[in-house]
Amino acid sequence: PAPDLLAARDFVDAVAAGLAPARREALLAAQFHIAPLPTVIEGWLLPMLGELGESWRAGRITVWQEHAVATAVLRQLHVAFETAPAPDGPLVLTGLPSGSHHEVGLAAFNVLARLAGLSVIYLGADLPEDAWVGAAEAYPPAAAVIAVPTADDVAVARRTLTALARLDSAPLLVAGGGHQYDVSDLAQPLGHSLSAAATALAVQLGVGRPAA
């Protein structure tokens, strides 16, 4: 039977109180099936992650608890991505710059972009500049989406975007994450609604607005 579902803040409070790993996994799995994925991601997952970060900064949860939840969420997002219908829309490369490991936001975007009809290849976290360029040369994309989640990621993201812009067939360059506007002179910002961003990018690349 499905476990009782918790609101975002209640889930984080339960983690702080010592939520058992099996219960945590069951709650996350159930949450991902209670509503359409865009609703789950925007309406529950992102607020929960915000609460989780605030609780960590306030010392209410430990680093290992925060990492355990983030890793469990990543597993659910990767399953959602792999089980979503494979589209044949424009190719989009996504990833994080060298030294960056904050994957959850980009993993959520990958799911939504695929649901919007884009063919997403996720290059992963901590991707060096030359690897970005090599991937774009091997599989020329319509767009490249780089996440810039922290201030420490800005400089290397700027170098990567500059290198991609020099390609003979440079893709549309797009940036997401908390510091996306620090590279807005080099890449189009996604904004902070992942659902809207995925849909807008699909429309911009010629897919058209997907059915609700």
C-alpha positions in Angstrom: 0.0 0.0 0.0 1.1 3.5 -0.7 2.5 5.3 2.4 0.9 8.5 3.7 2.3 11.4 1.7 3.8 14.4 3.5 3.9 18.0 2.6 7.4 19.4 1.6 8.1 20.9 5.0 6.7 17.9 6.9 8.9 15.6 4.9 12.0 17.6 5.8 10.9 17.7 9.4 10.6 13.9 9.3 14.1 13.7 7.9 15.4 15.9 10.7 13.6 13.7 13.2 15.4 10.5 11.9 13.1 9.3 9.1 14.1 5.7 8.4 15.8 5.1 5.0 13.2 2.6 3.8 10.4 5.0 4.7 12.2 7.9 3.0 12.6 5.9 -0.2 8.9 4.8 -0.1 7.7 8.4 0.4 9.8 9.7 -2.5 8.7 7.0 -4.9 5.1 7.5 -4.0 5.4 11.3 -4.4 6.7 10.8 -7.9 3.6 8.9 -8.9 0.9 10.9 -7.2 0.6 13.6 -10.0 2.0 14.4 -13.4 5.8 15.0 -13.2 5.7 18.7 -13.9 3.3 19.1 -11.0 5.4 17.0 -8.7 8.6 18.8 -9.6 7.3 22.3 -9.4 4.7 21.8 -6.7 6.5 19.5 -4.3 10.1 18.6 -5.2 11.6 22.0 -5.6 9.9 23.5 -2.5 11.1 20.4 -0.5 14.7 20.9 -1.7 14.5 24.6 -0.7 13.2 23.5 2.8 16.0 20.9 2.9 18.7 23.5 2.2 17.3 25.9 4.8 17.2 23.2 7.4 20.8 22.2 6.6 22.0 25.9 6.9 20.1 26.2 10.2 21.7 23.1 11.6 18.4 21.2 11.9 19.7 18.4 9.6 23.1 17.0 9.1 25.2 17.0 5.9 24.8 13.2 5.6 21.0 13.5 5.9 20.9 16.2 3.2 23.1 14.2 0.9 21.0 11.0 1.4 17.8 12.8 0.4 19.5 14.5 -2.6 20.9 11.1 -3.8 17.5 9.5 -3.3 15.8 12.3 -5.3 18.4 11.9 -8.1 17.6 8.2 -8.4 13.9 9.0 -8.8 14.6 11.7 -11.4 16.9 9.4 -13.4 14.2 6.7 -13.4 11.6 9.3 -14.5 13.9 10.4 -17.3 14.6 6.8 -18.5 11.0 5.8 -18.5 9.7 8.9 -20.2 8.8 8.4 -23.9 11.9 9.0 -26.0 11.2 12.1 -28.2 12.7 12.7 -31.7 12.9 16.5 -31.2 16.0 18.7 -31.4 19.1 17.5 -29.7 20.0 19.3 -26.4 23.2 18.7 -24.5 23.0 19.4 -20.7 25.5 19.2 -18.0 27.5 21.0 -15.3 30.9 22.7 -15.5 34.1 21.3 -14.2 34.1 21.2 -10.4 30.3 21.4 -10.1 28.4 18.5 -8.5 24.9 20.0 -7.7 22.9 17.8 -10.1 19.4 17.8 -8.8 18.0 20.9 -10.4 19.5 20.0 -13.8 18.2 16.4 -13.5 14.7 17.8 -12.9 15.1 20.0 -16.0 16.2 17.0 -18.0 13.0 15.2 -17.2 10.8 18.2 -18.1 12.7 18.9 -21.3 12.3 15.3 -22.4 8.6 15.5 -21.7 8.4 18.7 -23.7 9.7 16.8 -26.7 13.4 17.6 -26.7 16.1 14.9 -27.2 18.2 15.3 -24.2 21.7 14.0 -23.7 22.9 14.5 -20.1 26.7 14.8 -20.0 26.9 14.7 -16.2 28.5 16.7 -13.5 32.0 18.1 -13.2 32.5 18.2 -17.0 35.7 19.8 -18.2 35.6 22.5 -20.8 37.3 20.4 -23.5 34.8 17.6 -22.9 31.9 20.0 -23.5 33.5 21.0 -26.8 34.2 17.4 -27.8 30.6 16.4 -27.1 29.2 19.3 -29.1 31.5 18.5 -32.0 30.6 14.8 -31.9 26.9 15.3 -31.6 26.1 18.9 -32.8 23.2 20.0 -30.7 20.5 22.6 -31.3 21.2 23.9 -27.8 23.6 23.4 -24.9 22.3 23.9 -21.4 24.8 24.4 -18.6 23.9 24.7 -15.0 25.5 27.3 -12.8 24.2 26.5 -9.3 26.8 28.3 -7.2 29.0 31.4 -7.3 32.0 29.1 -7.5 30.7 27.7 -10.8 30.5 31.1 -12.6 34.1 31.4 -13.8 34.5 27.9 -15.2 31.0 28.1 -16.7 32.0 31.4 -18.5 35.0 29.7 -20.0 33.0 26.7 -21.2 30.3 28.9 -22.7 33.0 31.0 -24.5 34.6 27.9 -25.9 31.2 26.6 -27.1 30.4 29.9 -28.8 33.6 29.6 -30.9 32.4 26.4 -32.6 31.8 26.6 -36.3 28.2 25.6 -35.7 27.6 27.0 -32.3 24.5 25.8 -30.6 22.0 28.0 -28.7 23.7 28.5 -25.3 21.4 28.4 -22.3 22.2 28.6 -18.6 20.2 27.6 -15.5 20.7 27.4 -11.8 21.0 30.0 -9.0 23.8 32.0 -10.8 22.5 31.8 -14.4 22.3 35.6 -14.6 26.0 35.9 -13.9 26.6 34.4 -17.4 23.6 36.1 -19.1 25.9 37.9 -21.5 27.0 34.6 -22.8 23.9 32.4 -22.4 20.2 32.8 -22.4 18.9 32.4 -18.8 16.4 29.6 -18.3 14.6 31.4 -15.5 13.5 29.8 -12.2 10.4 27.9 -13.3 11.8 24.6 -14.8 8.5 23.6 -16.4 8.1 27.0 -18.1 11.8 26.9 -19.1 11.5 23.4 -20.7 8.4 24.3 -22.6 9.8 27.7 -23.7 13.0 26.1 -25.0 11.1 23.4 -26.9 9.0 26.1 -28.6 12.1 28.2 -29.3 13.7 25.1 -31.0 10.6 24.5 -33.1 8.9 21.6 -31.2 5.7 23.5 -30.4 3.8 23.6 -27.2 3.2 20.0 -25.9 -0.3 19.0 -24.9 -1.1 19.4 -21.3 
